[in-house]
Amino acid sequence: MSPVIGIVIEAIIKSALMVFVLATAFAYLTLAERKIAAFVQVRKGPNRVGPWGLMQPAADGIKLLFKEEMVPAGADKVLFFLAPILTMIPAMVIMAVVPIGPDVELFGRSIRLGISDLNVGMLYILSVASVAVYGIVLAGWSSANKYSLLGGLRASAQMISYEIALGLSIIGPIILAGTMSLQGIITAQQQSTWYVLWQPVGALVFFLAGLAEVNRAPFDMPEAEQELTAGYFTEYSGMKFSLFFMGEYIKMVAVCAIATTLFLGGYLGPYVEQLPWLGILYFTIKTTALLFLMIWIRLTLPRLRYDQLMAFGWKVLLPLALANVVVTATATVLLG
Amino acid sequence: MLLQELLRDYLPIAILLFVATGMAFAMVALGHLFGPRRDGKAKLMPYESGMTPIGSAVRRMPVRYYLIAVLFVLFDIEVIFLLPWAVVLRKLGLFGLIEMLVFVTILLVGYIYVWKKGALEWE
């Protein structure tokens, strides 16, 4: 009985830490995006609350807490209530299989820096990513608003279209590593090198499909402010609105963390064998660099038109990802 | 033994799911607790940039969305088939490679058919 209790206590502590870290990452990612946007556009950005605007996320959170929650007339009340929760949960849970560092010794126990390491890790990520579509569709449908319905439809069509390219782009690393476990993929990269060197096309497809999957610019049709006001969360306010926002930003973090693990060697770096705690630092640096890239892309590129977006997913990314799988498989079998 | 491994791998994920769900519900509950409530007939009207809404919002939608959903199911199953194959490819060797090339070729025929039929066009 005692090993089970040990697992439970360890898991509760790690889960609480994970939720706390992701919520903090969300808060400061919003600030980082506003600051970077301001510098790109030669403005100062938020600079009133705290030094350098560092308390801005806390102020925003308190403001949202005291805002009125509206349920529009004609809305499906139960689904309207559940949709933001259903959007937020998969975003948090998807990070469970990502190792953020090597195993460390703590209190005489070997602790894994990550919630769990499934032998079907990549399959888990794909399935949880699919669940994330439900919250958005339900939000669009239950609001009884034309903008919301259009946004929800666009979002679901876009997300399922790019999910195929996303799924195909992760097959390259799996072939090279011979395992679906994320820890196994990192170990395999330790023996060879970062997979972005062997799989440049796969990495590119994964990043682009990931951008589309989290509805970020230039693929942000579902919430295009100028034409759909806010897409599927037009009618949401207060804390429910902030749950949608949180889900979106945590999904950004998750996509960048998974890309780091698959293609950039995860927590690997110099001296990580001697000092396992350094792994967390390397992992954070790589993930932050990818997040910066996402924000940079949003500030640089204009939004795609919807037919261009669907054509890009089905006619460019899908064949490219499939060709990448075939070439990787052939090279692996023929060259060893 | 197997049960213990399942517990070791999946129990932490179940706990994370529980914690995340609890947090989501707590956030919504806090919003309900602190937020004011001042309903009004005009205020609760669906937002349509200031216009009075015409007709119901739940209406017929373009058939293309259904088409995309059906295509997604087909191609996503292909990805699911490829996943276990990718794990054991090194052990299967040339045999596994040729098997999968046949599978992908059959799928490609379907893909080209769908493309030529215009199912991927968005007018």
Interface residues (C-beta under 8 A of the other chain):
Chain A: P3 V4 I7 V8 E10 A11 I12 K14 S15 A16 M18 V19 A23 L64 L65 F66 K67 E68 E69 M70 V71 P72 A73 G74 F81 P84 I85 M88 I89 M92 V93 A96 V97 I115 S116 D117 L118 N119 M122 L123 L126 W141 S143 A144 N145 K146 Y147 S148 L149 L153 S156 A157 I160 S161 E163 I164 G167 L168 I171 I174 I175 G178 T179 M180 T229 T234 E235 G238 M239 K240 S242 L243 Y306 D307 M310 A311 W314 K315 L318 P319 L322 V325 V326 A329 T330 T332 V333
Chain B: Q4 L7 R8 D9 Y10 L11 P12 I13 I15 L16 L17 F18 V19 A20 T21 M23 A24 F25 M27 V28 L30 G31 H32 F34 G35 P36 R37 R38 K41 K43 L44 M45 P46 Y47 E48 S49 P53 S56 A57 V58 R59 M61 R64 Y65 I68 A69 L71 F72 F75 D76 V79 I80 L82 L83 A86 V87 V88 L89 R90 G93 L94 G96 L97 M100 L101 V104 L108 Y111 W115 L120 E121 W122 E123
